[in-house]
Amino acid sequence: MFRILLVIAVVAVGYDAVVHQGAYTRDLWYKAVGATERVVDEAKRVSERAPDTPRTQMN
């Protein structure tokens, strides 16, 4: 199953490269990179907001 999906992905990327000069693949790549950057920025912001001292567990 994985091999079939891999072959389909390779054919789709190859078709995009030949017919559309990679426009769709490039667009998807930029969207993935942008999403990753947003997640990293949010994680940095959350870590800056976290307290410096470790919290004790209160039961």
Buried (B, 14 or more C-beta within 10 A) or exposed (E): EEEEEEEEEEEEBEEBBEEEEBEBBEEEEEEEEEEEEEEEEEEEEEEEEEEEEEEEEEE
